[in-house]
């Protein structure tokens, strides 16, 4: 007799926020599905949402009191208790007004207030007219939320309440459920891992005030460090000069030159179980940096002699033991071919290849597109997405490599 499948969200506590969109009625079916899959769901309605669907509907289906008023529930401190207990907060549908409040940190009702106290995954599924979704202000608010780690499920194209056709319809229920499942499955799945991440550029001095560097912002490495920490790993971030804040809970080591980065990474190699080399290390440095500021008329400017820096990724590969080693390949042509050659030559477990000339991606951008290639030559092509989201895809690919190793070992035993 075949056993009954285990509900996907068994034992999970989810806060379902519903805002004042015509699509609010679709949240009823989403709630049904969450409860059917074993979730304990607390519904929070905005005042406008309660005009579209009566709170009693959500209360009956969830089996829990529905929260609608920050002041009426103040004695229970729901704006603190609900996010503390939640495994995820899902807002579906989310209006343009809600996106603005969430992005700006405004807190004038229960739903917007609890967002300021939550540490669990935040999943937002907007729904609005197509012109509103494309408005520069909404686009900016969505970008801010994504940068801070929220998962935004883009609305889909189709007939809208206005009678027009456009991108504004709430994403399909199956899409939202899949996103919730993916976020919850990632939660704390890196507990026990010790992740060493490098990020940012290096600066190689010409003299005390000038240096050779590159366009790296460090955003990709910082996103990886933050994602790994959120998923339970102990993380050390070796960072070149950037203007980025250090992610909460991450140990940071600031370096400037390639030589300093090499020393910092080598000192921590034995500690790490996973090494992710996202830094853009200078390939060359001035051979004879001046100890004083060079004047424009000095002879030294007629020629600047460079020498290669040491290949840190190659050194890590040679000296590692059982660590997973991940490299990056920022290319402008023949992306996959060059990345595969680097993967093999440096004996990496995974390489992240991205075209730095691609529109909307590359150095300085909050977005990136990449192709992940693992040691078995398996390729995963990922479209343009926030670097925080790409960071999770990279961690997922590393997890699959770990699973492959464990499966092979169990079969050998």
CORLINKA-V269225 format. One record per residue. N is the residue number from 1. PHI is phi in degrees with one decimal (* if undefined). D_LAST is the distance of its C-alpha to the last C-alpha in Angstrom with 1 decimal. Layout:
# CORLINKA-V269225
n phi d_last
N PHI D_LAST
N PHI D_LAST
This chain:
# CORLINKA-V269225
n phi d_last
1 * 30.1
2 -75.7 28.6
3 -71.4 28.2
4 -68.0 30.6
5 -63.6 29.2
6 -74.9 29.1
7 -54.4 32.0
8 -62.5 31.3
9 -114.5 33.4
10 -57.3 32.9
11 81.9 34.1
12 -86.3 35.1
13 -106.0 38.6
14 -124.5 40.5
15 -95.7 44.0
16 -104.8 45.7
17 -95.2 48.7
18 -126.7 51.3
19 -111.6 54.2
20 -79.8 57.5
21 -110.5 56.6
22 -58.9 57.7
23 -80.6 54.0
24 -57.8 53.7
25 -63.0 53.7
26 -70.8 50.4
27 -67.2 48.8
28 -64.2 49.6
29 -69.1 47.1
30 -61.4 44.5
31 -60.9 45.0
32 -55.0 44.6
33 -66.0 41.2
34 -62.4 39.9
35 -66.2 41.0
36 -59.2 39.6
37 -89.2 36.2
38 95.6 36.4
39 -77.3 37.9
40 -93.1 40.5
41 -116.7 43.2
42 -104.6 46.2
43 -97.9 48.7
44 -119.3 51.1
45 -105.1 54.0
46 -79.0 56.5
47 -58.9 60.1
48 -69.3 60.3
49 -62.3 57.3
50 -66.6 59.0
51 -81.3 61.8
52 -89.4 59.6
53 -134.4 57.6
54 -64.0 58.7
55 -55.7 56.5
56 -59.7 56.7
57 -58.9 54.6
58 -68.8 51.7
59 -66.2 52.2
60 -64.0 52.1
61 -74.3 49.0
62 -87.2 47.0
63 74.7 48.3
64 -129.9 49.0
65 -59.9 52.3
66 -94.4 52.9
67 -94.6 53.8
68 -130.8 56.6
69 -129.6 58.7
70 -60.0 57.8
71 -79.5 60.9
72 -66.9 60.7
73 -102.5 57.1
74 -59.6 57.9
75 -61.5 57.9
76 -87.3 54.3
77 52.8 53.3
78 -63.2 51.2
79 -66.6 51.1
80 -102.3 48.9
81 -68.5 47.2
82 -61.9 46.0
83 -67.3 44.1
84 -63.4 42.7
85 -89.7 41.1
86 -78.2 40.1
87 -88.2 36.7
88 -162.4 38.7
89 -114.4 42.3
90 -119.6 43.2
91 -112.3 46.7
92 -154.4 47.6
93 -82.3 50.1
94 -115.8 51.2
95 -85.1 54.7
96 -61.1 56.0
97 -62.4 57.7
98 -64.3 54.5
99 -59.3 52.8
100 -63.3 55.7
101 -63.9 55.6
102 -64.9 51.8
103 -68.0 52.1
104 -91.7 55.1
105 77.0 53.9
106 -75.2 56.8
107 -142.4 56.5
108 -113.8 59.3
109 -147.9 57.5
110 -63.7 54.5
111 -64.3 52.0
112 -69.9 52.9
113 -69.7 53.1
114 -68.0 49.6
115 -64.1 48.1
116 -77.9 49.4
117 -114.7 47.4
118 -88.0 44.1
119 -120.5 40.8
120 -85.7 38.6
121 -57.5 38.1
122 -115.1 41.4
123 -118.7 41.6
124 -124.5 45.0
125 -116.9 46.1
126 -71.8 49.7
127 -151.1 52.3
128 -171.0 55.8
129 -67.2 58.3
130 -59.9 57.2
131 -64.8 59.8
132 -67.2 58.7
133 -61.3 55.1
134 -87.9 56.3
135 -64.5 58.7
136 -55.1 58.1
137 -66.0 58.1
138 -64.9 55.4
139 -57.9 53.4
140 -65.7 53.7
141 -65.0 52.7
142 -62.6 49.6
143 -62.5 48.7
144 -62.3 49.2
145 -65.1 47.0
146 -63.1 44.2
147 -63.3 44.5
148 -85.9 44.2
149 108.8 40.9
150 -70.7 42.2
151 -92.7 40.6
152 -100.2 43.6
153 -96.4 43.2
154 -57.3 46.0
155 -65.8 48.5
156 -106.9 48.8
157 -84.9 51.7
158 165.4 54.0
159 -64.1 57.2
160 -109.8 58.1
161 -61.1 60.4
162 -72.6 63.1
163 93.5 63.2
164 -85.2 61.8
165 -107.5 58.7
166 -175.6 56.4
167 -88.7 53.2
168 -171.8 53.5
169 -70.8 52.0
170 -55.5 49.3
171 -56.2 45.9
172 -60.3 44.5
173 -56.3 43.0
174 -62.7 39.7
175 -66.2 39.6
176 -66.1 40.3
177 -62.8 37.8
178 -64.4 35.1
179 -66.0 36.1
180 -63.2 36.0
181 -60.9 32.5
182 -64.4 31.3
183 -65.8 33.0
184 -71.2 31.7
185 -69.0 28.1
186 -78.5 28.5
187 -58.9 30.1
188 62.3 28.3
189 -81.6 25.0
190 -108.9 25.0
191 -59.3 25.4
192 97.7 23.6
193 -84.7 23.8
194 -119.1 26.3
195 -107.4 28.0
196 -108.2 30.4
197 -119.0 32.8
198 -107.6 35.7
199 -151.2 38.7
200 80.9 42.3
201 -89.0 44.3
202 -112.4 45.2
203 -122.1 48.9
204 -106.5 50.0
205 -68.5 53.5
206 -91.4 56.4
207 -152.0 58.7
208 -62.2 58.7
209 -120.5 59.4
210 -121.8 57.8
211 -155.6 54.3
212 -100.0 52.1
213 -149.9 49.6
214 -143.9 48.3
215 -86.6 48.4
216 -61.1 45.1
217 -95.6 45.7
218 86.1 42.4
219 -62.5 42.0
220 -68.3 38.7
221 -63.7 37.0
222 -65.6 38.7
223 -63.5 37.6
224 -65.3 33.9
225 -60.4 34.4
226 -67.4 36.0
227 -62.5 33.5
228 -64.1 30.6
229 -65.9 32.6
230 -61.4 33.6
231 -91.6 29.9
232 104.0 29.3
233 -77.1 28.2
234 -83.8 30.0
235 -128.0 31.9
236 -116.8 33.9
237 -109.9 36.3
238 -95.9 37.8
239 -121.9 40.8
240 -74.1 43.6
241 -64.5 47.1
242 -142.6 47.3
243 -103.8 49.4
244 -85.8 46.5
245 -73.8 46.0
246 -69.4 42.8
247 -59.0 40.6
248 -58.9 40.6
249 82.2 37.9
250 -101.4 37.0
251 -80.5 37.6
252 -117.7 39.6
253 -124.1 40.5
254 -88.1 43.6
255 -132.6 44.0
256 -119.7 46.5
257 -97.7 45.8
258 -61.6 42.8
259 -63.7 42.8
260 -66.0 42.7
261 -64.8 39.8
262 -57.8 37.9
263 -62.9 38.4
264 -63.9 37.6
265 -71.7 34.2
266 -63.7 33.3
267 -62.9 34.1
268 -109.7 31.7
269 -59.6 28.8
270 -65.7 26.7
271 -70.8 27.3
272 -78.5 26.1
273 -104.1 22.7
274 -136.8 24.4
275 -121.9 27.5
276 -121.9 29.8
277 -94.2 32.7
278 -94.5 35.4
279 -68.3 38.4
280 -101.1 40.9
281 -79.0 41.4
282 -60.7 44.5
283 -80.2 44.0
284 -135.2 47.3
285 -141.6 49.5
286 -60.6 53.1
287 -70.4 53.2
288 -132.0 56.1
289 -63.0 56.4
290 -77.7 59.9
291 -91.6 60.5
292 -139.0 63.4
293 -66.6 64.0
294 -73.7 65.0
295 -84.1 68.3
296 -58.0 68.9
297 -89.3 71.2
298 -70.9 69.0
299 -61.1 68.1
300 -58.5 64.4
301 -74.3 64.3
302 -68.6 65.3
303 -155.2 61.8
304 -115.9 58.5
305 -80.7 56.2
306 -109.7 52.5
307 -134.2 49.4
308 -70.3 45.8
309 -81.6 43.6
310 -73.3 40.2
311 -79.4 37.3
312 -64.8 35.4
313 -61.3 32.6
314 -64.8 32.1
315 -64.8 32.2
316 -61.5 29.6
317 -62.2 27.3
318 -69.5 27.9
319 -101.1 27.4
320 -71.7 24.6
321 -112.1 21.1
322 -107.0 18.6
323 -69.7 21.3
324 -75.7 21.8
325 -121.8 25.1
326 -120.0 27.6
327 -118.7 30.9
328 -123.3 34.0
329 -131.3 36.3
330 -93.8 39.8
331 -124.4 41.6
332 -118.1 44.9
333 -158.8 44.2
334 46.8 41.4
335 -52.9 39.1
336 -68.3 35.8
337 -61.1 36.4
338 -66.3 37.0
339 -65.8 34.1
340 -63.8 31.6
341 -62.5 33.2
342 -68.4 32.8
343 -56.5 29.2
344 -73.2 28.3
345 -63.2 30.8
346 -102.0 29.6
347 52.5 25.9
348 -93.9 25.6
349 -90.2 23.0
350 -155.9 25.8
351 -129.9 29.6
352 -107.8 32.3
353 -106.0 35.2
354 -140.3 38.6
355 -87.7 42.1
356 -71.8 44.4
357 -94.9 47.4
358 -63.2 46.2
359 -61.4 48.8
360 84.6 48.0
361 -120.6 44.9
362 93.2 44.3
363 -58.9 45.7
364 84.3 47.5
365 -82.3 46.7
366 -84.1 45.0
367 -114.2 43.5
368 -158.7 41.0
369 -124.7 39.4
370 -152.4 36.3
371 -116.2 33.8
372 -95.1 30.2
373 -126.7 28.2
374 -100.1 24.6
375 -64.8 22.7
376 -94.2 22.0
377 68.3 25.7
378 -77.2 25.7
379 -113.9 29.1
380 -126.1 30.3
381 -94.8 34.1
382 -112.5 35.5
383 -74.9 39.3
384 -59.9 41.7
385 -156.6 40.8
386 -59.2 41.3
387 -61.8 39.3
388 -62.6 38.0
389 -70.8 36.5
390 -61.2 35.1
391 -56.9 33.5
392 -67.3 31.5
393 -62.6 30.5
394 -64.5 29.2
395 -63.9 27.2
396 -61.3 25.8
397 -64.4 24.7
398 -65.9 22.9
399 -60.2 21.1
400 -64.6 19.9
401 -63.3 18.5
402 -59.6 16.7
403 -62.4 15.3
404 -60.5 14.3
405 -63.9 12.3
406 -64.6 10.5
407 -64.0 10.0
408 -62.8 8.7
409 -64.3 6.2
410 -67.4 5.1
411 -69.7 5.5
412 -67.8 3.8
413 -64.1 0.0
